[in-house]
Amino acid sequence: MEKKNLHKDHRQRVRARYLSEGIGSMAEHNIVELLLFFGIPYKDTNDIAHALIERFGDLNGVLDAPVEELMKTDGIGENTATLIRLTRDIAVRYFEKKNLDRMSAGDGERVTDFIELKYTGETREIVYMLTLDSHGGVQRCVKVCEGSPDSATVDNREVVETALRFDTKNIILAHNHPNGFAVPSVADVKATEQLVQIFDSIGINLADHIIVSADDTFSMARSNKYGSLFR
């Protein structure tokens, strides 16, 4: 009974500290521990939090980890792993919505930051499309397709149909190189050239093709080498 009361008091202290001070001064393992309180209500989560930080490196690594990898840590079941991943995805969705409302294609830095956020923690290649209004304001960001860590096959028809479905005249494409550099491959350049021509024939402007790696982002439209591909 004494151990149970001490455990309860510890949880109360951690929660009270968060409510009064926020997470700015909390150690990363304490933040993970606090999150685990809601997935593991009747067990000491301090050791589990330390194990997660040790396994994945830091708080970001824990939040970015796939559910199946989180479950390899002792004490983490499917529900708790889902809660951890959901926390990360809610944060991404929150900042995505907040940024979309005030972002335009002309603000290259903000667009780049937004795209980087979309690929946070992704281990597979994914193609996204940003649709723009007539003034260059970003309306939405939709996933077109996804593939493996090394490639994502882009079906031109699928890309075009996605643009037509949202009745847009201007778009930006983005995809990531999870295990490589933010540099267009020969295949990337060829696919971009083809898509520019296809979209031009149906009155849609491909404004940019952005490539993201783990630590860098490359805008083809804003580069000296590939800028001429875009109008």
C-alpha positions in Angstrom: 0.0 0.0 0.0 2.8 2.4 0.8 4.5 1.9 -2.6 1.2 2.5 -4.3 0.7 5.8 -2.5 4.2 6.9 -3.3 3.5 6.1 -7.0 0.3 8.1 -6.9 2.0 11.1 -5.3 4.7 11.0 -8.0 2.2 11.2 -10.7 0.4 14.1 -9.0 3.7 16.0 -8.6 4.6 15.5 -12.3 1.2 16.6 -13.5 1.1 19.6 -11.1 4.5 20.7 -12.4 3.4 20.5 -16.0 0.2 22.4 -15.2 2.0 25.2 -13.4 5.2 25.4 -15.4 4.5 23.8 -18.8 7.0 21.5 -20.4 9.8 24.0 -21.1 11.8 23.2 -18.0 11.0 19.4 -17.9 13.5 16.8 -18.8 12.6 14.8 -21.9 12.1 11.6 -20.0 9.7 13.4 -17.7 7.7 14.6 -20.7 7.5 11.0 -22.0 6.6 9.7 -18.5 3.8 12.2 -18.3 2.4 11.1 -21.6 2.7 7.4 -20.5 0.5 8.2 -17.5 -2.5 8.3 -19.9 -1.7 5.0 -21.6 -0.4 3.1 -18.6 -2.6 4.2 -15.6 -1.6 1.6 -13.0 2.2 1.1 -13.3 5.4 3.0 -12.7 6.3 4.6 -16.0 9.6 6.2 -15.1 11.7 3.2 -16.2 9.7 2.8 -19.4 10.2 6.5 -20.2 14.0 6.1 -19.7 14.0 3.0 -21.9 12.2 4.8 -24.7 14.6 7.8 -24.6 17.6 5.4 -24.6 16.2 3.3 -27.5 15.1 6.2 -29.8 17.6 8.9 -28.7 15.4 11.8 -27.6 11.8 13.0 -27.3 11.5 13.6 -31.1 12.8 10.1 -31.8 10.2 8.6 -29.5 7.4 10.6 -31.1 8.6 9.8 -34.6 9.0 6.1 -33.9 6.6 3.7 -35.7 4.0 1.9 -33.6 5.6 -1.5 -34.2 9.0 -0.2 -33.1 7.6 1.4 -29.9 6.0 -1.9 -29.0 9.4 -3.6 -28.9 10.0 -1.7 -25.6 9.0 -3.6 -22.5 5.8 -2.2 -21.0 4.6 -0.6 -24.3 1.5 -2.2 -25.7 -0.4 -1.3 -28.8 -2.7 1.2 -27.1 0.2 3.1 -25.6 2.2 3.0 -28.8 -0.8 4.4 -30.7 -1.2 7.2 -28.1 2.4 8.2 -28.6 2.2 8.2 -32.3 -1.2 10.0 -32.2 0.3 12.8 -30.0 2.9 13.4 -32.7 0.4 13.4 -35.6 -2.0 15.8 -33.7 0.9 18.2 -33.3 1.7 18.0 -37.0 -1.9 18.5 -37.9 -2.2 21.5 -35.6 0.8 23.3 -37.1 -0.3 22.4 -40.6 -3.7 24.0 -40.2 -2.2 27.0 -38.5 0.3 27.6 -41.2 -2.0 26.8 -44.2 -4.3 29.7 -43.2 -1.5 32.3 -43.7 0.8 30.8 -46.3 1.3 31.7 -49.9 3.5 30.3 -52.6 5.4 33.5 -52.8 6.7 32.9 -49.3 9.3 30.3 -50.2 10.8 29.9 -46.8 7.4 29.4 -45.1 6.4 26.8 -47.8 9.7 25.0 -47.3 9.2 24.9 -43.5 5.7 23.6 -44.0 6.8 20.8 -46.3 9.7 19.8 -44.0 7.1 19.4 -41.2 5.0 17.1 -43.3 7.9 14.7 -43.7 9.0 14.7 -40.1 9.8 11.1 -39.1 8.8 9.6 -42.5 10.8 6.6 -43.6 9.1 6.0 -46.9 9.0 8.2 -50.0 5.7 10.1 -50.2 4.5 12.5 -52.8 2.4 15.5 -51.6 0.5 18.1 -53.7 -0.2 21.6 -52.5 -3.0 23.3 -54.3 -3.0 27.1 -54.7 -5.7 29.7 -55.3 -5.4 32.3 -58.0 -3.5 34.6 -55.7 -0.9 32.0 -54.8 -2.4 31.2 -51.4 -2.0 27.6 -50.3 -5.4 26.0 -50.0 -4.6 22.4 -49.0 -1.9 19.7 -48.9 -2.9 16.2 -50.1 -1.0 12.9 -50.3 -0.8 11.7 -53.8 1.1 8.4 -53.3 3.6 6.7 -51.1 6.2 4.0 -51.7 9.3 2.4 -50.1 12.3 4.1 -48.3 14.0 4.3 -51.7 11.3 5.1 -54.2 7.8 6.2 -54.8 6.3 5.5 -58.2 4.5 8.6 -59.4 1.6 7.8 -61.7 1.2 10.9 -63.9 -2.5 10.2 -64.4 -3.0 10.0 -60.6 -1.2 13.3 -60.1 -3.3 15.0 -62.8 -6.6 13.5 -61.5 -5.7 14.8 -58.0 -5.2 18.3 -59.4 -8.5 18.1 -61.4 -10.4 16.8 -58.4 -9.7 19.9 -56.4 -10.3 22.2 -59.4 -7.0 24.1 -59.0 -5.0 26.0 -61.6 -1.7 26.1 -59.7 0.1 23.4 -57.7 3.3 22.6 -56.0 4.6 19.0 -55.8 6.9 17.6 -53.1 8.5 14.3 -52.4 11.2 13.1 -50.0 14.4 11.1 -50.1 14.4 9.5 -46.7 17.8 7.8 -47.2 19.4 10.2 -49.5 20.1 13.9 -50.2 17.8 16.7 -51.2 19.0 16.6 -54.8 16.9 15.8 -57.8 17.7 12.5 -59.4 17.7 12.0 -63.2 14.3 10.3 -62.8 13.0 13.3 -60.7 14.1 15.8 -63.4 12.5 13.7 -66.2 9.2 13.3 -64.3 9.1 17.0 -63.6 9.6 17.9 -67.2 6.8 15.5 -68.2 4.4 16.8 -65.6 5.1 20.5 -66.6 4.1 19.6 -70.1 1.1 17.6 -69.2 -0.2 20.2 -66.8 0.5 23.0 -69.3 -1.7 21.3 -71.9 -4.7 21.3 -69.5 -4.2 24.8 -68.2 -2.6 24.0 -64.8 0.7 25.5 -63.7 3.2 23.4 -61.8 4.9 26.1 -59.8 7.5 24.1 -58.1 8.8 20.6 -57.2 10.3 20.4 -53.7 12.6 17.6 -52.6 13.1 16.9 -48.9 15.8 14.9 -47.1 16.4 14.2 -43.5 18.3 17.5 -43.0 17.8 19.6 -46.1 15.2 20.8 -48.7 15.6 21.7 -52.3 13.3 23.8 -54.5 13.7 23.1 -58.2 11.8 26.2 -59.2 14.1 28.4 -57.1 17.4 26.8 -58.3 19.5 28.1 -61.1 19.9 24.7 -62.7 16.2 23.7 -62.9 14.3 27.0 -62.6 13.9 27.2 -66.3 11.6 24.1 -66.3 8.9 26.2 -64.6 7.1 29.2 -66.0 
